[in-house]
Amino acid sequence: MAEQLGKVERLDVEHFAGKRKLYLIPLIFCGKEAPAEYVEKFNLYWEQVSQHIANLELKIGKVNHVYHESIVLAGENGLKVIEKLNPTCYQIAKDKCQSGAVLEATEDKELAEEGMDWERCLLMGFISQKVAKMVSEFYIEASRKRYEHIAQRIDETLKDNEAGILFIREGHMVQFPPDIEVFSVAPPALDEIHRWQREQVTEKREES
């Protein structure tokens, strides 16, 4: 089970000495056409994430490895991809790498692409329930293999007494190795974003 930040602050750093640590960061995106009010919450979210990471590094351990979903390349090449996906997240990843962390190739290219293709199919919708069920099963299986690969990559590269940071979308199903201490970073701005998104859905339903 992931630790909460409030609990972490009450624990002595020696409690985690020698252990493997993983700081889990929910990936939040912002499109070019996003409303100004969302952009404000989005920017605040990443500011708070950066502060929370700094707090975790101070109390528990400096980031040695950076992991990011959808990234199949390591080092500078991987950072360039992150910059295109999410410039704000890229800045955090870049800062950690400049401080000595290593950006790892987190995903298998074939598994990641297969999962994305099945997801696109699901979003299109179906007339046949039989086909919908088949595609859903294919997507679930592809996702299972993909998440297993992510967990394996972390297990292979994160050594004893090291800390890693993982940027991944909410709702993921990665099962982390039991000996890794996982700390979920969920700053107040994340709740604000969720609330804003729910309000948008409600408003659209009322308009229709």
C-alpha positions in Angstrom: 0.0 0.0 0.0 1.3 3.4 -0.9 2.4 5.7 2.0 0.6 9.1 2.5 2.8 12.3 2.7 1.4 13.2 6.1 2.5 9.9 7.5 5.9 10.1 5.8 6.6 13.5 7.5 6.3 11.7 10.9 8.7 8.9 10.1 12.4 9.2 10.6 14.5 9.0 7.4 16.4 6.0 9.0 13.2 4.0 8.8 13.7 3.8 5.0 17.5 3.3 5.1 18.6 0.6 2.7 15.1 0.2 1.2 14.0 0.7 -2.3 11.6 3.7 -2.6 9.3 4.8 -5.4 7.6 8.2 -5.6 4.4 7.8 -7.6 3.2 10.9 -9.6 -0.2 10.9 -11.3 0.2 12.2 -14.9 -2.0 15.2 -15.7 -2.1 16.7 -19.2 -3.2 20.0 -20.6 -4.2 20.5 -24.2 -3.6 23.7 -26.2 -7.3 24.6 -26.2 -7.8 24.0 -22.5 -9.8 26.7 -20.6 -7.8 29.2 -18.7 -9.3 28.0 -15.4 -8.0 24.5 -16.1 -4.6 25.7 -17.1 -4.3 27.6 -13.8 -5.1 24.4 -11.8 -2.8 22.3 -14.1 0.2 24.7 -13.4 -0.6 24.8 -9.7 -0.7 21.0 -9.7 2.8 20.6 -11.1 4.2 23.3 -8.8 2.9 21.4 -5.8 4.2 18.1 -7.2 7.6 19.6 -7.5 7.5 20.8 -3.9 6.3 17.4 -2.7 9.1 15.6 -4.5 11.6 18.0 -2.9 10.1 17.2 0.5 10.3 13.4 -0.1 13.9 13.7 -1.3 14.8 15.6 1.8 13.2 13.2 4.2 13.5 9.9 2.5 16.0 9.9 -0.3 17.3 11.6 -3.5 15.8 10.4 -6.8 18.2 8.1 -8.6 15.9 6.8 -11.4 13.1 8.5 -13.4 10.4 6.3 -15.0 7.6 7.6 -17.2 4.8 5.7 -18.9 4.9 5.5 -22.7 8.7 6.1 -22.7 10.6 3.4 -24.5 13.9 5.3 -24.8 16.5 6.1 -22.0 18.5 9.2 -21.3 18.4 12.3 -23.5 16.3 10.6 -26.2 13.6 9.7 -23.7 13.6 13.2 -22.3 13.0 14.7 -25.7 9.8 12.5 -26.0 8.6 13.6 -22.5 9.1 17.2 -23.6 6.7 16.7 -26.4 4.1 14.9 -24.3 4.1 17.2 -21.3 6.6 20.1 -21.1 5.8 20.8 -17.4 6.5 17.2 -16.4 9.6 17.3 -18.6 11.1 20.1 -16.5 10.8 18.0 -13.4 12.3 15.0 -15.1 15.1 17.0 -16.6 16.0 18.6 -13.3 16.3 15.2 -11.6 18.5 13.9 -14.4 20.7 17.0 -14.2 21.0 16.2 -10.4 22.3 12.7 -11.2 19.2 10.6 -11.8 18.9 8.3 -14.8 15.9 8.3 -17.1 15.1 4.6 -17.7 13.4 3.1 -20.7 10.2 2.2 -18.9 8.0 0.6 -21.5 8.3 -2.1 -24.2 7.5 -0.4 -27.6 5.4 -3.2 -29.0 3.4 -3.7 -25.8 2.8 0.0 -25.4 1.6 0.5 -29.0 -0.6 -2.6 -28.8 -2.3 -1.3 -25.7 -2.9 2.2 -27.3 -4.4 0.6 -30.5 -6.9 -1.5 -28.5 -7.8 1.6 -26.4 -8.5 3.5 -29.6 -10.7 0.7 -30.8 -12.7 0.8 -27.5 -13.2 4.6 -27.8 -14.7 4.2 -31.2 -17.6 2.2 -29.9 -19.2 -0.9 -31.4 -22.5 -2.1 -32.8 -21.8 -5.8 -32.0 -21.6 -6.7 -28.3 -19.6 -9.7 -29.3 -16.9 -7.6 -30.9 -17.0 -5.2 -28.0 -16.3 -8.0 -25.6 -13.5 -9.4 -27.7 -11.8 -6.1 -28.1 -12.2 -5.4 -24.4 -10.5 -8.7 -23.5 -7.7 -8.0 -25.9 -7.2 -4.6 -24.3 -7.2 -6.0 -20.8 -4.6 -8.6 -21.7 -2.4 -6.1 -23.5 -2.6 -3.8 -20.5 -1.7 -6.6 -18.1 1.4 -7.5 -20.1 2.3 -3.8 -20.4 2.0 -3.2 -16.6 4.0 -6.3 -15.8 6.8 -5.0 -18.0 6.8 -1.6 -16.2 7.0 -3.4 -12.9 9.8 -5.6 -14.2 11.8 -2.6 -15.5 11.5 -0.9 -12.1 12.5 -4.1 -10.3 15.5 -4.6 -12.5 16.9 -1.0 -12.3 16.0 0.2 -8.8 18.6 -1.0 -6.3 18.7 -1.2 -2.6 18.8 2.2 -0.8 17.8 4.0 -4.1 14.7 6.1 -4.9 12.8 6.3 -8.1 10.1 8.5 -9.5 7.3 7.2 -11.7 5.0 9.4 -13.8 1.9 7.4 -14.7 -1.8 8.0 -15.3 -4.3 7.4 -12.6 -6.1 4.1 -12.7 -3.0 2.1 -13.7 -2.8 -1.5 -12.6 1.0 -1.8 -12.0 1.8 -4.3 -9.2 5.0 -3.1 -7.6 7.5 -5.6 -6.0 6.5 -6.0 -2.3 9.9 -4.8 -1.1 9.5 -1.4 -2.7 8.1 1.4 -0.5 5.7 3.3 -2.7 4.7 6.9 -1.8 1.8 8.4 -3.7 2.1 12.1 -4.4 -1.4 13.7 -4.5 -1.2 17.4 -3.8 -4.4 19.5 -3.1 -4.5 20.7 -6.7 -5.3 17.2 -7.9 -8.6 17.2 -6.0 -9.3 20.6 -7.5 -8.7 19.2 -11.0 -11.0 16.2 -10.3 -13.7 18.5 -9.0 -13.4 20.8 -12.0 -13.7 17.8 -14.4 -16.8 16.5 -12.6 -18.4 19.9 -12.8 -17.7 20.1 -16.6 -19.4 16.7 -17.1 -22.4 17.8 -15.1 -22.8 21.1 -17.0 -22.6 19.3 -20.4 -25.3 16.8 -19.2 -27.6 19.7 -18.1 -27.1 21.5 -21.5 -28.0 18.4 -23.5 
